[in-house]
Amino acid sequence: MDFEQLIKSRHSTRRFLDTPLTEQQQQLFHQCLSYVPSGNNKRPTEIIEVTDPQIICELKACKNAGTLALSTAPMVYVIIGDKDKSDVWVENASILSSYLMLAAEYSKLSSCWIQIHQRKDQDNNDSEERVREVLSIPKNYGILCLIAVGVPDDILSSQCDQEFKLKIHHNKMK
Ligand SMILES: Cc1cc2nc3c(=O)[nH]c(=O)nc-3n(C[C@H](O)[C@H](O)[C@H](O)COP(=O)(O)O)c2cc1C
């Protein structure tokens, strides 16, 4: 798959087949993620791989909406950033998340980003604090998102509006 094809074929999947990721797929992700750039090369981003269905179910309860992908995902990557290492942990974690989604697409898998940072559960509790509790994540780590990954059980092409025109400014905005 060439780069353009890879970018154009990626889309968010919210329903997965009950097929675990292979060791080979997981190894490829680990390799790709070690090449992710970070501010000042601080490398503050870490991942937690969750495959236990009970824990995935607990993660689903940490957010009030947009968690459908967690109902069937065989693998959930929890993307966390060490705030003691970097004040731009969100940016660093976002880049790693993007690499992960593209690596999934390259591996004939699909993915869905589930936002956690700045989100709430159904009782208005902070989603980050809920996830922290479920996974015993120390206080100095921010929790950006969950990336659900698996074999897609849908035939959706990208929901991105093909007619969408990116606003591009030249030299100055006006
Ligand atoms: C920062 C960010 C937050 C997102 N949060 C959620 C989410 O909580 N739940 C969800 O199902 N999808 C989430 N998405 C996926 C978007 O809804 C999706 O990327 C967008 O609708 C475009 O569709 P596509 O990914 O199929 O191209 C998020 C994506 C991004 C980049």
The ligand as an SDF file (V2000), in Angstrom:
LIG
                    3D

 31 33  0  0  0  0  0  0  0  0999 V2000
   -9.2080   14.3500   18.8110 C   0  0  0  0  0  0  0  0  0  0  0  0
  -10.2060   13.3010   18.3500 C   0  0  0  0  0  0  0  0  0  0  0  0
  -11.1800   12.8650   19.2290 C   0  0  0  0  0  0  0  0  0  0  0  0
  -12.0720   11.8700   18.8280 C   0  0  0  0  0  0  0  0  0  0  0  0
  -12.9380   11.3490   19.7520 N   0  0  0  0  0  0  0  0  0  0  0  0
  -13.7440   10.3390   19.3980 C   0  0  0  0  0  0  0  0  0  0  0  0
  -14.5300    9.6680   20.3780 C   0  0  0  0  0  0  0  0  0  0  0  0
  -14.4960    9.9750   21.5700 O   0  0  0  0  0  0  0  0  0  0  0  0
  -15.3120    8.6390   19.9690 N   0  0  0  0  0  0  0  0  0  0  0  0
  -15.3630    8.2300   18.6560 C   0  0  0  0  0  0  0  0  0  0  0  0
  -16.0990    7.2740   18.3540 O   0  0  0  0  0  0  0  0  0  0  0  0
  -14.6090    8.8380   17.6950 N   0  0  0  0  0  0  0  0  0  0  0  0
  -13.7850    9.8480   18.0390 C   0  0  0  0  0  0  0  0  0  0  0  0
  -12.9600   10.4110   17.1090 N   0  0  0  0  0  0  0  0  0  0  0  0
  -13.0400    9.9890   15.7020 C   0  0  0  0  0  0  0  0  0  0  0  0
  -13.6790   11.0910   14.8150 C   0  0  0  0  0  0  0  0  0  0  0  0
  -15.0590   11.1430   15.0860 O   0  0  0  0  0  0  0  0  0  0  0  0
  -13.3940   10.7720   13.3490 C   0  0  0  0  0  0  0  0  0  0  0  0
  -11.9890   10.7620   13.1310 O   0  0  0  0  0  0  0  0  0  0  0  0
  -14.0120   11.7900   12.4110 C   0  0  0  0  0  0  0  0  0  0  0  0
  -15.4250   11.7350   12.5020 O   0  0  0  0  0  0  0  0  0  0  0  0
  -13.6130   11.5600   10.9510 C   0  0  0  0  0  0  0  0  0  0  0  0
  -13.9600   10.2430   10.5380 O   0  0  0  0  0  0  0  0  0  0  0  0
  -12.8690    9.2080   10.0170 P   0  0  0  0  0  0  0  0  0  0  0  0
  -11.8780    8.9800   11.1410 O   0  0  0  0  0  0  0  0  0  0  0  0
  -13.6480    7.9640    9.6660 O   0  0  0  0  0  0  0  0  0  0  0  0
  -12.1740    9.7950    8.8290 O   0  0  0  0  0  0  0  0  0  0  0  0
  -12.0430   11.3740   17.4890 C   0  0  0  0  0  0  0  0  0  0  0  0
  -11.0500   11.8260   16.6210 C   0  0  0  0  0  0  0  0  0  0  0  0
  -10.1330   12.7450   17.0420 C   0  0  0  0  0  0  0  0  0  0  0  0
   -9.0240   13.1610   16.0950 C   0  0  0  0  0  0  0  0  0  0  0  0
  1  2  1  0
  2  3  1  0
  2 30  2  0
  3  4  2  0
  4  5  1  0
  4 28  1  0
  5  6  2  0
  6  7  1  0
  6 13  1  0
  7  8  2  0
  7  9  1  0
  9 10  1  0
 10 11  2  0
 10 12  1  0
 12 13  2  0
 13 14  1  0
 14 15  1  0
 14 28  1  0
 15 16  1  0
 16 17  1  0
 16 18  1  0
 18 19  1  0
 18 20  1  0
 20 21  1  0
 20 22  1  0
 22 23  1  0
 23 24  1  0
 24 25  2  0
 24 26  1  0
 24 27  1  0
 28 29  2  0
 29 30  1  0
 30 31  1  0
M  END
$$$$
